[in-house]
Amino acid sequence: MENLPKIREEIGYQVLKYENAEYIKLVDKAGYTEKEPMFPLFIMEILQLANDGINQEQLMEILNSNFNEYAQDVYANVMDIIEALDEYGFMDTPNFDALKKELEDYDKASIRPSNCIGSSFSDIPEEAAKEIDEILNVSNEPSFSNAKAIAVPHIDFRIKESFPAYSKAYNAIKDTNPGLFVVIGTAHHGNSDFFMFCDKHFETPFGLVETDLELMNEIKSKYPTLTIDNRAHREEHSIEYHAVLLKRLIIKDFKILPILAGSIYEFIDSGEQPTDNSSLNNQINIIKECVYAKYPNAVIIASGDLAHIGKRFGDDFAAREQLELIKTEDMDLIESLKNCNAEEYLGKIIATKDNRKVCGTAPFYALLKIANPEKGTFLDYNQWDDFMTESAVSYASICF
């Protein structure tokens, strides 16, 4: 019988206490996986036996002597955790070898492969074209089409209720000829910096969307510690969705500057605005300076949703109970965005400690600071009520 798989040597851990119990959180110090699984400390003590070289039968013997009638349940739990850790790349197995090769091949490539193709939209270009056209053509609003910036969702394309929010926002920029779209998306899969750039071109069903590497290098020359974090972009949909929409909508040649905005929880936690954060403000000013020097008519796209509430997101209530309240709170945030008041907008989120888990906080703040618009126009608002999980996500679109 083969020995149980061992935990990789590069895996670090942190012991945490919660409600008088000890847990352990694993971290891949080599950066091959961003997952940070957490489980009871005693499970880790059992897993460490695997690193001593034991098989399943020997593990069962140890558990029988320590857990008696609960041994079978503990064994099943341990084996489930080992399977999950192997899937995530924490175990020294052929599965990790394959993951490592895949990531290293990705690191070397000049193109970011589509992560959403075949799920959020078809992998057949003709079918994808029909799907994206259906999104873009839902509405003819607004009457103008030369906005300098839009705040727009990144909720799944498969949710048809979201189509008006996308359509109205993209109608507001469809006749622009900016040469460059700065796409700032929420970072769901990495948090190495406030701004995380990607120096790869983006694959879509309609061909490549080219990243302006020359502009990125110009920004880096003025801000040498600029963070290029391609792995944070690898599985991220918040920018890919807009690369797809742009490629289908914009006929004229254009490039993008893809930037993921990391968490600004440090400001929410401290209750202080970022106005005195020299590093963040320096990045914002340099991005603004370089973008508009090369592309005076550049369009900024901030990709983010609003509230995430309900049991799926860690709340102890069903989302449907609070949908009307959420709408009232969301419209208050939207008012600050329309007024182009970044400090007021962020201040409202800080005041509640972001209890509604607004995932567009950082991109929307960045839009207001980089584009520096004078006026915003509300376009659409809706909520996705996922009654199966008793959860909901709200979202809106605004043009500037």
N, C-alpha and C positions, 0 to 999 in steps of 0.2 A: 504493500500500500504506500502511495506517494506521501511525502511529508506535506504539511500545510504550507501555503505560500508565506514568504516572509515579507515584512514591511520594509520598504526601501530605506537605505541608509540615509538618504537626503531628507527624510521626513522628520520634521520637528514637532514638538507638541507643547501645549500649554494647559496647565491644570486650572480649572475654574470652579468656583463654588456658587451654587444656586439653591436656595431654600434648604440649607443644611446638608446638601448632597454635593459630592465632588464629581466633576465631569472632566473629560479631556478633549481638547480640540487639536486636530492634526493640521499641519501646514506643510506644504511642499516647498522647502527652501530652494529647490532647483527651479521652481517656477513652471513645471510641466502641467500642473493642474491648479486652478484657482479655487477649487472646492476646499472647504474647511469643515469637514465632518466633526460632529461632536457626539459623544456617548458617555455612559457612566464609566468612571475610572476603573472599576473592577474588570470591565470588559477588556481594557487595555492590558491589564495584568495577565489576563488569559491569552490575549493575542501575542504577548511577548514570549509565551511558551513556544509559539510557532517559530519564532526566531532562534529558539534553542534546538529546533529540528524534531518535531513530533508529527505523527500522522493523526487522522481522525479517530482511529480506534484508541490511541493513547490519550488523546484529548478527552474522549468520553470517559475513560477510566479515571482521569483526574477530576472531572466534573462529578462523577458518581461519588467519589470520596469526599467532596467538598459541599455538594449541593443536594445530595440524597434524592428525594422524590422530585426535586425541581431540576435535576441535572438535564433531562431531555429538553425542557423548555430553554434552559440556558444554552445548551448545545445548538439548538435551532437558531437562537438569537445570534450567537457568535458566528455561525456559518453564513447567516444572512448579511451580517456586517462585513465579513471577509469578502463575500461576493460583491457587495456594494463598493468596498474599498478597491477591489481589483478593477471594477468598472471605471472608477474615478482615476485610476492610475497610481494608487498608493502602494501597491504590492509589487514585489520583484518577480514579475511573471512575463510570459510572451505578450500578454495584453498591453503591459506598459511599454515593452519594446516597440510594439506597433504604434502606440500613441506617441512615443518619443520620436520615431521616424516621421510620422505624419506632421508633428509640430515643427521639426527641423526642416522638413521639405517646405512647409508653409513659410517659415522664416526666410528661406532663400528665394522664394518666388517673388516676382514683381507684381503679381495679380492676386487680389483677395477673392477667392472663390465665393460664389453666392452660397449663403448658409440657409436661405429661406426658400430657395427654388424647390419645387416639388411639394411644398407644404402651403406656404402663404400665397403662392402663385404657381402656375403650371410650369413644368420644365419643357413644355413644347412652346416655342416662341409664338406661334399663331394663336394658341389658346391663351397664353399669358397676355398677348396684346388685347384680346377681347376682354379679359378680366380687368386689366388696368384701365382700358378705355371706359368700361362700365363705371369704375370709380371716378375717373376724371370728368365724365360727362353727365353726372347726376344733376349738377346745378350750373346755371349761367351767371350766378352772382359771384362777386360784386360787379358793378357796371364798369369799373376801371380795372386795368390789368398790368399796371406798372409799379407795383409796390416795391419798396426797397428792402422789406423784411417780412417774414411770416412766422408766426408761432403755430405749430401744427402738430397733430398727434402722431404716435407711432403704434397705435392699437392695431391688432391683427387685421390684415386685409379681408380675412374671412368673416369679419363681423360687418354685415352690410349696413347696419345703422351708422357706421362711421363714415360712409361714403360722402355725405354732404360736407362734413368737416374737412376732408381731404380736398374735395372738388372745389369748394369755395376758396380755399387757401391757394390752390394752384391756379385757379382762374385769375387770382390777383397778381400773378407773376408771369402768366403765359406769354405776354407780349413784350417782356423785358428782353434786353440783349446785353446782359451784364458781363459776359465772358467768364465769370466765376460765380459759383454758388458756394458760400461758406456754410457747410452743413454741421451744426452743432447738436449732437445727440446725447441722450442720457446714457451713462455707462452702467450697464447691468452686470458686466462680467470683468470688471477690473477697476482699481482705484489707485493707480500709481502716482497720479498727479491731478491737479484741477483740470488741466487741459492735456489730453492724450491724443497725439496726432497719429495718422496712418500714412506711411509712404508707399502704399500699394494702390494700383488702379482697381476699380470695382467691377466685377463681373455682373452682368444683368442678362436677362433673356434676349435683350435687344442689342447686345454688344457691350463693349467696355465703356465705362465712365472714367475718364482720365483724371488723375489727381495732379495738381500743379506742384510738381516736385521742386521746380525752380523757385517758386514762391515760398515753399516750405523751407528751403535752404536759406533763403533771404531772411526769413524770420529767425531761423536758428543762428545765423551769423550775428544777429543783434541780441539774441537771447540764447547763449550757448547751452544752457541747461534745459532747453526745450525737450519735452518727453515724447519720444516716438515709441508707442506701445502697440505694436501690430497685433499682439495676442489678445489684447483687450477688445480689439475690433473683430477678431476672428469669428465669434459666434453672435455678434451684436446685430440686432435688427434695426435699431433706432436710426442708423444712417443708411443702411442698405435699402430700406423701404423708399427713402427719398431719392436715392440714386436711381432706382427703378422708375419711379414716377417722373423724374427729370428726363431720363433717357427717352421715355415714351412721349413726353409732352414737348420738349424743346427741340426744335429742328436745327436751329443755328448751333455752331460749334460752341462748346463750353467745357470748362473744367470745374472740379470741385476741390475744396479744401476740407477734408473730413477730420472733425475734431470731436472726441468724446469728452464730455464735461463730467468730472468725477464728483464725489460727494463734497458738499460744503457743510457737513454735519458739525464740523468743529465750530462753525459760527452759530449754528442753531443751538449747540450744546452750551456754548459760552454766553449766548445772548448778545453777542457783539456783531456789528456789521463788518463786512470785509473792506470798508473804505480805507482803513489804516493798514491793510495788509499789502506791504510794498511789493512782494513777489507776485501776487495775483494781479495787482493793478499794473505792474510793469509788463506782465504778459499781455494783458488786455490792450494796453496802449501800443505795444509793438505789433501785435496782430492787426489792430486797427490801422496803424501807420503803413505797414507793408501791404495790406490788402488794398486799401484805397489809393495808394500811390500807383499800383500797377493796374488796378481795376476800379476806376472812379465810380462805376455804376454797379459794383458787386452787390449781390443779393444775399442776405443772411437768412438761413432757415434754421429755426430752433425746433428740435424734435422732442416733444415731451407730452406726457399725459398729466392729469390732475390727481384727484384723490384715489387712493387704493384702500378700500375699507372692507370689513367683513372677516369671516372666520379664516378664509384662505390667507389673509394678510395679518393674522395674529390677533385680531380683535375678538372680544367675547360676545359680540352681538351679530345678528344677521343684518346684512347691509340694507335689505329692503326697508327695515325699520327707520333708516336715517337718510333715505335718498332725497327727501325734500330739504332737510337741513343741510345736506352736502351741497345741494344746488345753490342754496342761499350763500353758503360759505365760498363756494367756487366763484359765484358771480362777484363777490366782494374782491377776490383775488384778481379776477379778470378786469375789474374796474381800475385797479392799480396798474395792470399791464397796459390797458388802453391809454392811461394817463402817462405812460412811459416813465413811471416813477419806480426805479429799481429798488431804492431803499425802502419805500413804503411797502412794495410787494414782498420783499424778503422779510421785512419787519413783521408782517402779519404771520408769516410761517414761523419765524423765530418765537413769536408770542405764544404760539400753541405747541411749541417743541415739535412741529411737523407731525402732529398727531393724526393727520389724514394721509401721511406718506405720499406727498406730492412728488412724483418722479421727474417732473419737468422743472423743478426749482432751479437747478444750475444752468441748463440750457437757456431758459427764459431770462434769467438774470444776465447771462453772457450776451444774449441778443441785445438787450437794452443798453448795455455798456459799450458794445462794439459798434452797433448800427447807430446808436444815439438818436433814435427817431423822435419826432415832435408830437406825433399823434397816432393812436391806434384805432382800428375799426373792428368791432366785434363781428364775427362772421357766423359762428355756429357753436352749439353746445349740446352735449348728449351724455348719457350714462349707459354703460353696459352692465346690465343686471344679470350676473351669473348666478341664477337662483339655485343651481345644482350644488354650488359650493357656498351658498349664502354670502356671496361677495359681490363687489361692484368696483368698476373703474370709471371715472368721469374724464372727459376730455373736451377740448375746445379748439377753435381756430380763430386767429386774429391776424390782420394784416396791418402793416405800418407804412 
